[in-house]
């Protein structure tokens, strides 16, 4: 499940937020500025994270995503599946240039089973450069470049079929 979800996440096709495929309920989820973890917590009793892969990768392994970040030789990669009440709701991929990992941002390497949103949104230095919606195989996703103390990281998220995004989006269509 997790490998397949992460492969799909890497295959997202990016769309402008003005795309006619993006309804208002979808945009409400995809353009969420606050913590997605917090939003998910409003839809379940417990949010948990299963790390799938964590470690340094080369710029070549980072691929096209590296072009959206400072040119570093190595990047910290964290891939996870986020669960709401034991249902897989989101596949996440965080790419962090090694130059970002100084000072308090070194903690990005030790999140383990803690949701990234809990760490990011507890920082008063968090800013977001953009949110870009995407789609693959009928599933929706998004990517954002975030900055902690001005230092960038790239977060890509794929909403899996059990995610409440699809329940909210389909209301009124049943």
C-alpha positions as CSV (number, residue, x, y, z in Angstrom):
1,X,0.0,0.0,0.0
2,X,2.6,2.6,1.1
3,X,5.0,2.0,-1.8
4,X,2.1,2.2,-4.3
5,X,0.7,5.4,-2.7
6,X,4.2,7.0,-2.7
7,X,4.7,6.1,-6.4
8,X,1.4,7.8,-7.2
9,X,2.4,10.8,-5.2
10,X,5.5,11.2,-7.3
11,X,3.4,11.0,-10.5
12,X,1.1,13.9,-9.6
13,X,0.3,16.3,-12.6
14,X,0.3,19.9,-11.4
15,X,-2.6,22.2,-12.2
16,X,-3.2,25.9,-11.7
17,X,-5.6,26.7,-8.8
18,X,-7.8,28.3,-11.5
19,X,-8.3,24.9,-13.3
20,X,-12.0,24.2,-14.0
21,X,-11.4,20.6,-12.6
22,X,-11.0,22.1,-9.1
23,X,-14.4,22.7,-7.4
24,X,-14.8,25.0,-4.4
25,X,-14.9,22.0,-1.9
26,X,-11.7,20.6,-3.4
27,X,-10.0,23.9,-3.3
28,X,-11.1,24.4,0.3
29,X,-9.0,21.3,1.1
30,X,-6.1,21.7,-1.4
31,X,-5.4,25.3,-0.6
32,X,-5.6,24.9,3.2
33,X,-3.1,27.3,4.7
34,X,-3.2,25.8,8.2
35,X,-2.0,22.4,9.4
36,X,-3.5,19.5,7.4
37,X,-2.9,17.4,10.6
38,X,-5.2,19.7,12.6
39,X,-7.8,19.6,9.8
40,X,-7.7,15.8,9.8
41,X,-8.1,15.7,13.6
42,X,-11.5,17.3,13.2
43,X,-12.6,14.3,11.2
44,X,-11.3,11.4,13.5
45,X,-10.3,10.4,17.0
46,X,-6.6,9.8,16.3
47,X,-4.1,10.8,13.6
48,X,-1.0,8.6,13.4
49,X,2.0,8.6,11.1
50,X,3.8,5.6,9.7
51,X,7.3,6.6,8.4
52,X,8.1,4.7,5.2
53,X,11.5,6.2,4.3
54,X,13.8,8.7,6.1
55,X,17.3,9.6,5.2
56,X,19.6,11.6,3.0
57,X,19.4,11.4,-0.8
58,X,21.5,13.0,-3.5
59,X,20.3,15.9,-5.6
60,X,20.1,13.5,-8.6
61,X,17.7,11.3,-6.5
62,X,15.6,14.3,-5.6
63,X,15.0,14.8,-9.3
64,X,12.9,17.8,-10.5
65,X,11.9,18.7,-7.0
66,X,15.5,19.8,-6.3
67,X,15.0,22.7,-8.7
68,X,12.4,24.2,-6.4
69,X,15.0,24.3,-3.6
70,X,18.5,25.7,-3.1
71,X,21.2,23.7,-4.9
72,X,22.5,21.3,-2.2
73,X,24.5,18.1,-2.7
74,X,22.2,16.2,-0.3
75,X,18.6,16.4,0.8
76,X,16.8,14.9,3.8
77,X,13.8,12.9,2.5
78,X,10.9,11.8,4.7
79,X,8.1,9.7,3.2
80,X,5.1,8.8,5.4
81,X,1.6,7.5,5.4
82,X,-0.8,9.5,7.7
83,X,-3.7,7.6,9.1
84,X,-7.0,8.8,10.5
85,X,-8.5,6.2,12.9
86,X,-6.2,3.6,11.3
87,X,-7.4,4.4,7.8
88,X,-4.7,5.6,5.3
89,X,-5.6,9.2,4.5
90,X,-2.5,10.8,3.1
91,X,0.9,10.0,1.6
92,X,3.4,12.6,2.4
93,X,6.9,13.4,1.0
94,X,9.1,16.1,2.6
95,X,12.3,17.2,0.9
96,X,14.7,19.3,2.9
97,X,17.9,20.8,1.6
98,X,20.8,19.9,3.9
99,X,21.5,23.7,4.2
100,X,18.0,24.0,5.9
101,X,19.0,21.5,8.6
102,X,20.8,23.9,11.0
103,X,19.7,25.3,14.3
104,X,16.2,24.3,15.4
105,X,15.4,22.9,11.9
106,X,17.7,19.9,12.7
107,X,14.7,18.5,14.4
108,X,13.2,17.8,11.0
109,X,15.5,14.7,10.9
110,X,14.0,13.3,14.2
111,X,10.3,13.5,13.7
112,X,9.7,9.7,13.6
113,X,6.0,9.0,14.1
114,X,5.2,12.7,14.9
115,X,3.2,14.5,12.2
116,X,5.2,17.1,10.3
117,X,2.3,19.6,10.8
118,X,2.7,19.5,14.6
119,X,6.3,20.6,14.2
120,X,5.8,23.1,11.4
121,X,2.8,24.9,12.8
122,X,4.3,25.3,16.3
123,X,6.9,27.6,14.8
124,X,6.4,31.3,14.7
125,X,8.8,31.5,11.8
126,X,6.8,29.4,9.3
127,X,5.9,31.0,6.0
128,X,4.5,29.4,2.8
129,X,5.7,30.4,-0.7
130,X,2.9,28.6,-2.7
131,X,0.5,25.8,-2.8
132,X,0.1,23.9,-6.1
133,X,-2.8,21.4,-6.6
134,X,-2.3,18.2,-8.5
135,X,-4.0,15.1,-9.7
136,X,-3.1,11.4,-10.5
137,X,-5.4,8.4,-11.1
138,X,-8.5,10.3,-9.9
139,X,-6.8,11.3,-6.6
140,X,-5.9,14.8,-5.5
141,X,-2.7,16.2,-4.1
142,X,-0.8,19.3,-3.5
143,X,2.7,20.6,-3.0
144,X,4.0,23.5,-1.0
145,X,7.3,25.2,-0.5
146,X,7.4,26.2,3.2
147,X,10.1,28.2,5.0
148,X,11.2,27.9,8.6
149,X,13.3,31.0,9.6
150,X,13.5,31.7,5.9
151,X,15.0,28.2,5.1
152,X,13.0,26.2,2.5
153,X,11.6,22.7,2.4
154,X,9.2,21.1,-0.1
155,X,6.1,19.2,1.1
156,X,4.1,17.0,-1.3
157,X,0.8,15.4,-0.2
158,X,-1.5,12.9,-1.9
159,X,-5.0,12.4,-0.5
160,X,-5.7,8.7,-0.4
161,X,-9.2,7.3,-1.2
162,X,-10.3,7.0,2.4
163,X,-9.4,10.7,3.1
164,X,-12.2,13.0,4.3
165,X,-11.4,15.3,1.4
166,X,-13.3,12.9,-0.9
167,X,-16.3,12.6,1.4
168,X,-16.6,16.4,1.7
169,X,-16.1,16.8,-2.1
170,X,-18.8,14.3,-2.9
171,X,-21.4,15.7,-0.6
172,X,-24.3,16.9,-2.8
173,X,-23.3,14.5,-5.5
174,X,-24.9,11.4,-3.9
